[in-house]
């Protein structure tokens, strides 16, 4: 892909997913754009077996952008990292088309595996700020990972995952994440459980009050009969 054609594609991706973009030239300043130029060069070297040269390029890019992408990772088209600082993508990670990551995301390994040890993100996945996806499993297409979540096992397609550890809180997402970049209005299973407990506790307290009234009534009746 030519340089200007790449800029045009990156601008289209950034314009679609970042409302802050105002002009095509701003693309040149985006850490995501700059690190992907370095990644593509490093990845070509990695595939040819020039591992040291590839890592040197990727580490230089990491120091400049705060985004560390191992040159062995496989990344599809339409990839976008918003803000980007603190993003880490491991060697055997595979990323499909039109995937979006936010700052602080880690696609890491457990440290106990060999071979394929990093996650696979299918097409149209969105991973919100600070989320960690650890292990050699797949996050299905059109799925959304909530901010700060820690995902340790496979996620089916069209799901929303939140929490530590990550739990599926919504299935059969209607909207593709890249068309709905909302990181805030996600289901909160912990708050739902707390609310349920509060309602049950309130009902129990009311029952206890009713029983106490009934006991006092029976005691008063007993005294009246004496």
N, C-alpha and C positions, 0 to 999 in steps of 0.2 A: 504493500500500500504506500502511495506517495505521501510526502510530508504534508502537503496542503489538503489532500484527500483525507488524511488522518485527522487534521485539525477540524475539517468540516464535520466528520463523524463525531469527534469528541464534543464539538460545540452543540450538535444536535442532542447528544446524550445529556450533556450538562444543562442545556436549556430546558429539556424535558423534566429533569429531576431537581434542579436547583433554581428557585425563583429569584435568587440574588444576582444571577448573571444578566448583564446589560449589553455587552458587546462581545463580538467574536474574539477580540484580542485578549479579553480577560482569561480565555481558556489557557493561554500561554503561562499564566501565573498560577494556575491550579496545581497543587501538589499531585493530584491524581493523574493529570495529563503528563507532567514531567516524569513521574516515576514509571508510568507505562511505556514511555519512550525508552527508558533505560531497561525496563524489564524485557521488552521485545528483543533488544540487542543482546542482553545477557542470556535470554532463553535460547536464541539461535546458537550462541557459543556453547551453552550447556548441552544441547542436542548433538553437537559435534565433538563433545568430550573435552572441551576446553574449560574445565571446572574452575580452575583458579581465576582465570580472566573473567569468567561469568560472575563469580562471587565478588570479585573486586568491583565490578560495575554495580552490582546490586547493593553492596555495602556503602559505596559512595553515594548512591541514590538515597539510601536509608538515612544517612547522615544529613543530607540536604532537605529531605521531605518529611522525615519522621515515619515513613512507611517502609516496612521491610517485607519485600516479596522475594522468596527464594527463587532463583532462576529455573529451578526444576518444576515449579508449579505450572499447571496448564490452565490458561484463562481464555474464555471465549470472547466474542465481540460484545460491544455495548456495555462493557464493565465500567463502573463508576464508584469512586470512593469519595464521599462527601467529607470535607475538612481533612480527614485522613490521619492526623497525628496519632501515633500509637498502634496503627494497624499492623498486624503480623500475619503473614501467609506462609505456611510451611511447604517443604519441598514436594511432598506428594499430594498436595491439595489440588483438586480439580474444580474449576469454576465454569459453569455454563454461560449461556448468553443472557445479556441484560440483567446482570446481578448488581445489586447496590449494597455497599458496605458503608457504615458510618465510623466515626472516630473511635479508637480504642478496641476495635474488633480483633479477636484472635482466632485464626483457623489453625489449631495446634494438634500435636500428637500427645499420647499419654506417656511417652518415654519408655514403654515396655514392649512396643511392637517393632517388627522389621518389615521391610517392603512397604506396602500402602498403609500409612499410619496417620494420614491427615484426612479431614473430611472432604466429601464431594458435595458441592452445591449445584443443584440443577437450575434450569432456566428460570429467570424472573424471581429469584429469591431475594428478599431484603433482610439484612441483618442490622439491627439498630445499635445505637451507641453503647460501647462497653460490653457487648455480648461476647461470650467465649464458646466456641464450638470445638470440642476436644475429642479426637478419636477418628478411626477410619470407618465412618458410616456415611450415609447419604441423607441430605436434606432435600426433600422432594420439591418439584417445581411449584412455583407460585406460593411458597410458604413464607411466613414472616416470623422473625425471631425478635422478641421484645427487648428493650434496652436493659442491659445488666444481666441478662439471662445466662445461665451456664448449661449448655446442651451437651449431654453425654451419651445420647442414644439416637437411633434413627428417627427421622421425622417424615411422615407420609406426605404426599403432595397436598397442596391447598389447605395447609394447617397454619394456625398461629400458636406459637410457643412462648411462654413467659415463665419466670421464676428461677429459683436456685434450689435444687436442680430443675432444669426446664421441664415443664409439663404442657401437654397439648390442652389448650383452653378453647379452641375453636377449630372446627373442621369445615371442609367444603367452602373455603373462602370464595366469595363471589367476585371480588375485584382482584385483578393482578396487582401485586404490591407496588410495582413501579408506576402504576396509575393512581395509587393511593399511598402516599409516602407518610401517612400518619403514624408516628411512633408513640403517641400519647394515649389515645382512646382505645386501649386494648383491654380485654377482660382481665380482672384481677381475682384469681381464685382464692387467694388468702383473705382478701377483704370480704368476698362472698361467704367464706366459711365463718369469719368473725361475725358478720351480720346475722347468719343463721344461728350461731351460738347465742348471740345477744337476744334474738327473738325467743329461742328455747328457754334461756335463763329467765327472761321476763315472764314467760308463761308459767314457768315453775314457781317463781316468786309469788305470782298471783294465786296459784293453786295453794301454796303454803299459807298465804294470808286467809284464803277461804277456809282452809282446814282449821286454822287457829280460831276463827270466828265460830265455826261449828262446835269445836271443843268447848269454848266458853259458853255457848248456848246450852250445851248438854250439861255442863257443870251447874249453870244457873237453874236449869230445870230440876236437877237432882237436889239442889239445896232447897228449892221451893217445895219439894215433896217431903222433905224431912220434918 
